[in-house]
């Protein structure tokens, strides 16, 4: 099963690149670094921990 690399932050809708920083929870909810910090590292959808998303190189 492949990780879904979403292209926008689910909170502020800023664009995210596959090789740039982003955070995800276990359900693959995706957030930019600013939103991750504002939410104290917790997913607002499931309450799970937000961790750095792996970067995908071209």
Phi and psi in radians as a Rosetta constraint file:
Dihedral C 1 N 2 CA 2 C 2 CIRCULARHARMONIC -1.566 0.35
Dihedral N 2 CA 2 C 2 N 3 CIRCULARHARMONIC 2.551 0.35
Dihedral C 2 N 3 CA 3 C 3 CIRCULARHARMONIC -1.278 0.35
Dihedral N 3 CA 3 C 3 N 4 CIRCULARHARMONIC 2.275 0.35
Dihedral C 3 N 4 CA 4 C 4 CIRCULARHARMONIC -1.372 0.35
Dihedral N 4 CA 4 C 4 N 5 CIRCULARHARMONIC 2.102 0.35
Dihedral C 4 N 5 CA 5 C 5 CIRCULARHARMONIC -1.674 0.35
Dihedral N 5 CA 5 C 5 N 6 CIRCULARHARMONIC 1.523 0.35
Dihedral C 5 N 6 CA 6 C 6 CIRCULARHARMONIC -1.193 0.35
Dihedral N 6 CA 6 C 6 N 7 CIRCULARHARMONIC 2.609 0.35
Dihedral C 6 N 7 CA 7 C 7 CIRCULARHARMONIC -1.749 0.35
Dihedral N 7 CA 7 C 7 N 8 CIRCULARHARMONIC -0.045 0.35
Dihedral C 7 N 8 CA 8 C 8 CIRCULARHARMONIC -2.426 0.35
Dihedral N 8 CA 8 C 8 N 9 CIRCULARHARMONIC 2.654 0.35
Dihedral C 8 N 9 CA 9 C 9 CIRCULARHARMONIC -1.250 0.35
Dihedral N 9 CA 9 C 9 N 10 CIRCULARHARMONIC 2.327 0.35
Dihedral C 9 N 10 CA 10 C 10 CIRCULARHARMONIC -1.270 0.35
Dihedral N 10 CA 10 C 10 N 11 CIRCULARHARMONIC -0.211 0.35
Dihedral C 10 N 11 CA 11 C 11 CIRCULARHARMONIC -1.733 0.35
Dihedral N 11 CA 11 C 11 N 12 CIRCULARHARMONIC -0.886 0.35
Dihedral C 11 N 12 CA 12 C 12 CIRCULARHARMONIC -1.903 0.35
Dihedral N 12 CA 12 C 12 N 13 CIRCULARHARMONIC -0.133 0.35
Dihedral C 12 N 13 CA 13 C 13 CIRCULARHARMONIC 1.163 0.35
Dihedral N 13 CA 13 C 13 N 14 CIRCULARHARMONIC 0.390 0.35
Dihedral C 13 N 14 CA 14 C 14 CIRCULARHARMONIC -1.236 0.35
Dihedral N 14 CA 14 C 14 N 15 CIRCULARHARMONIC 2.586 0.35
Dihedral C 14 N 15 CA 15 C 15 CIRCULARHARMONIC -1.226 0.35
Dihedral N 15 CA 15 C 15 N 16 CIRCULARHARMONIC 2.453 0.35
Dihedral C 15 N 16 CA 16 C 16 CIRCULARHARMONIC -2.120 0.35
Dihedral N 16 CA 16 C 16 N 17 CIRCULARHARMONIC 2.475 0.35
Dihedral C 16 N 17 CA 17 C 17 CIRCULARHARMONIC -1.807 0.35
Dihedral N 17 CA 17 C 17 N 18 CIRCULARHARMONIC 2.724 0.35
Dihedral C 17 N 18 CA 18 C 18 CIRCULARHARMONIC -1.126 0.35
Dihedral N 18 CA 18 C 18 N 19 CIRCULARHARMONIC -0.451 0.35
Dihedral C 18 N 19 CA 19 C 19 CIRCULARHARMONIC -1.812 0.35
Dihedral N 19 CA 19 C 19 N 20 CIRCULARHARMONIC 0.149 0.35
Dihedral C 19 N 20 CA 20 C 20 CIRCULARHARMONIC -1.780 0.35
Dihedral N 20 CA 20 C 20 N 21 CIRCULARHARMONIC 3.010 0.35
Dihedral C 20 N 21 CA 21 C 21 CIRCULARHARMONIC -1.274 0.35
Dihedral N 21 CA 21 C 21 N 22 CIRCULARHARMONIC 2.474 0.35
Dihedral C 21 N 22 CA 22 C 22 CIRCULARHARMONIC -2.869 0.35
Dihedral N 22 CA 22 C 22 N 23 CIRCULARHARMONIC 2.824 0.35
Dihedral C 22 N 23 CA 23 C 23 CIRCULARHARMONIC -2.139 0.35
Dihedral N 23 CA 23 C 23 N 24 CIRCULARHARMONIC 2.614 0.35
Dihedral C 23 N 24 CA 24 C 24 CIRCULARHARMONIC -2.354 0.35
Dihedral N 24 CA 24 C 24 N 25 CIRCULARHARMONIC 2.763 0.35
Dihedral C 24 N 25 CA 25 C 25 CIRCULARHARMONIC -1.826 0.35
Dihedral N 25 CA 25 C 25 N 26 CIRCULARHARMONIC -3.061 0.35
Dihedral C 25 N 26 CA 26 C 26 CIRCULARHARMONIC -1.194 0.35
Dihedral N 26 CA 26 C 26 N 27 CIRCULARHARMONIC -0.264 0.35
Dihedral C 26 N 27 CA 27 C 27 CIRCULARHARMONIC -1.692 0.35
Dihedral N 27 CA 27 C 27 N 28 CIRCULARHARMONIC 0.135 0.35
Dihedral C 27 N 28 CA 28 C 28 CIRCULARHARMONIC 1.213 0.35
Dihedral N 28 CA 28 C 28 N 29 CIRCULARHARMONIC 0.355 0.35
Dihedral C 28 N 29 CA 29 C 29 CIRCULARHARMONIC -1.073 0.35
Dihedral N 29 CA 29 C 29 N 30 CIRCULARHARMONIC 2.407 0.35
Dihedral C 29 N 30 CA 30 C 30 CIRCULARHARMONIC -2.177 0.35
Dihedral N 30 CA 30 C 30 N 31 CIRCULARHARMONIC 2.338 0.35
Dihedral C 30 N 31 CA 31 C 31 CIRCULARHARMONIC -2.438 0.35
Dihedral N 31 CA 31 C 31 N 32 CIRCULARHARMONIC 2.624 0.35
Dihedral C 31 N 32 CA 32 C 32 CIRCULARHARMONIC -1.298 0.35
Dihedral N 32 CA 32 C 32 N 33 CIRCULARHARMONIC 2.885 0.35
Dihedral C 32 N 33 CA 33 C 33 CIRCULARHARMONIC -1.027 0.35
Dihedral N 33 CA 33 C 33 N 34 CIRCULARHARMONIC -0.686 0.35
Dihedral C 33 N 34 CA 34 C 34 CIRCULARHARMONIC -1.102 0.35
Dihedral N 34 CA 34 C 34 N 35 CIRCULARHARMONIC -0.791 0.35
Dihedral C 34 N 35 CA 35 C 35 CIRCULARHARMONIC -1.191 0.35
Dihedral N 35 CA 35 C 35 N 36 CIRCULARHARMONIC -0.662 0.35
Dihedral C 35 N 36 CA 36 C 36 CIRCULARHARMONIC -1.010 0.35
Dihedral N 36 CA 36 C 36 N 37 CIRCULARHARMONIC -0.778 0.35
Dihedral C 36 N 37 CA 37 C 37 CIRCULARHARMONIC -1.148 0.35
Dihedral N 37 CA 37 C 37 N 38 CIRCULARHARMONIC -0.728 0.35
Dihedral C 37 N 38 CA 38 C 38 CIRCULARHARMONIC -1.136 0.35
Dihedral N 38 CA 38 C 38 N 39 CIRCULARHARMONIC -0.478 0.35
Dihedral C 38 N 39 CA 39 C 39 CIRCULARHARMONIC -1.693 0.35
Dihedral N 39 CA 39 C 39 N 40 CIRCULARHARMONIC 0.207 0.35
Dihedral C 39 N 40 CA 40 C 40 CIRCULARHARMONIC 0.945 0.35
Dihedral N 40 CA 40 C 40 N 41 CIRCULARHARMONIC 0.611 0.35
Dihedral C 40 N 41 CA 41 C 41 CIRCULARHARMONIC 1.274 0.35
Dihedral N 41 CA 41 C 41 N 42 CIRCULARHARMONIC 0.315 0.35
Dihedral C 41 N 42 CA 42 C 42 CIRCULARHARMONIC -2.064 0.35
Dihedral N 42 CA 42 C 42 N 43 CIRCULARHARMONIC 2.356 0.35
Dihedral C 42 N 43 CA 43 C 43 CIRCULARHARMONIC -1.251 0.35
Dihedral N 43 CA 43 C 43 N 44 CIRCULARHARMONIC 2.210 0.35
Dihedral C 43 N 44 CA 44 C 44 CIRCULARHARMONIC -1.265 0.35
Dihedral N 44 CA 44 C 44 N 45 CIRCULARHARMONIC -0.278 0.35
Dihedral C 44 N 45 CA 45 C 45 CIRCULARHARMONIC -1.449 0.35
Dihedral N 45 CA 45 C 45 N 46 CIRCULARHARMONIC -0.752 0.35
Dihedral C 45 N 46 CA 46 C 46 CIRCULARHARMONIC -2.157 0.35
Dihedral N 46 CA 46 C 46 N 47 CIRCULARHARMONIC -0.148 0.35
Dihedral C 46 N 47 CA 47 C 47 CIRCULARHARMONIC 1.410 0.35
Dihedral N 47 CA 47 C 47 N 48 CIRCULARHARMONIC 0.042 0.35
Dihedral C 47 N 48 CA 48 C 48 CIRCULARHARMONIC -1.320 0.35
Dihedral N 48 CA 48 C 48 N 49 CIRCULARHARMONIC 2.886 0.35
Dihedral C 48 N 49 CA 49 C 49 CIRCULARHARMONIC -1.259 0.35
Dihedral N 49 CA 49 C 49 N 50 CIRCULARHARMONIC 2.374 0.35
Dihedral C 49 N 50 CA 50 C 50 CIRCULARHARMONIC -1.614 0.35
Dihedral N 50 CA 50 C 50 N 51 CIRCULARHARMONIC 2.248 0.35
Dihedral C 50 N 51 CA 51 C 51 CIRCULARHARMONIC -2.165 0.35
Dihedral N 51 CA 51 C 51 N 52 CIRCULARHARMONIC 2.757 0.35
Dihedral C 51 N 52 CA 52 C 52 CIRCULARHARMONIC -1.022 0.35
Dihedral N 52 CA 52 C 52 N 53 CIRCULARHARMONIC 2.323 0.35
Dihedral C 52 N 53 CA 53 C 53 CIRCULARHARMONIC -1.375 0.35
Dihedral N 53 CA 53 C 53 N 54 CIRCULARHARMONIC 2.426 0.35
Dihedral C 53 N 54 CA 54 C 54 CIRCULARHARMONIC -1.076 0.35
Dihedral N 54 CA 54 C 54 N 55 CIRCULARHARMONIC 2.541 0.35
Dihedral C 54 N 55 CA 55 C 55 CIRCULARHARMONIC -1.575 0.35
Dihedral N 55 CA 55 C 55 N 56 CIRCULARHARMONIC 2.476 0.35
Dihedral C 55 N 56 CA 56 C 56 CIRCULARHARMONIC -1.925 0.35
Dihedral N 56 CA 56 C 56 N 57 CIRCULARHARMONIC 2.099 0.35
Dihedral C 56 N 57 CA 57 C 57 CIRCULARHARMONIC -1.548 0.35
Dihedral N 57 CA 57 C 57 N 58 CIRCULARHARMONIC 2.604 0.35
